[in-house]
Amino acid sequence: MGSAISELPAHRTPLADAAETGLKIVVVGGFGVGKTTLVRSVSEIRPLNTEEVMTEAGVGIDETSGVAAKTTTTVAFDFGRISLNDTMVLYLFGAPGQERFWFLWDRLFSGTLGAVVLVDTRRMDDSWYAIDRLEHHRTPFVVAVNRFEDDGARYSLDEIRQALALPEHVPMLECDARMRESGKDVLITLVDHVYMLATAQEATP
């Protein structure tokens, strides 16, 4: 399936009439980490999103340190689509990042093939809940570090893995959620990881 993703068309395409198999991937992470941007950059359709302008009602509730310039927020989920071939379709769901919307996550995880955890090193603690819930659901996932230009620390992947107490078998890579090719690399890594886990499970007597 990784090769199918690597051959994604650059233009927006309609869903094939022969499509019969849908695979679900969830993109999770903290507030302002780039989930909506990632779904938008890789989707072959204009993504459905539930972004709303942030108002004074969120002051004192939504933690905006490190992302003070952010003016909108996802209040339900983002939705995008990728056709892997004529019969198989990948559906992308971007989860809301604020703590007050975390109750939606368990429902989004239902029936999920795997997940992408987006990490912003300026707000690393925001990643804990996503990783914890995915491990609880035993959902395969990869960690993608979305690098921001104003991130002066520039922690290495090894340092980030250690900070998150992430096991070695969980793939981790850098990405730029704004770039389609980078987003495709993240999805390919996830699909390959899920495939390897499934193959290993089948081989276990």
Secondary structure, 3 states (H helix, E strand, C coil): CHHHHHCCCCCCCCCCCCCCEEEEEEEEECCCCCHHHHHHHHCCCCCECCEEECCHHHCCCCCCCCCCCCCEEECCCEEEEEECCCCEEEEEEECCCCHHHHHHHHHHHCCCCEEEEEECHHHHHHHHHHHHHHHHHCCCEEEEEECCCCCCCCCCHHHHHHHCCCCCCCCEEEECCCCHHHHHHHHHHHHHHHHHHHHHHHHCC
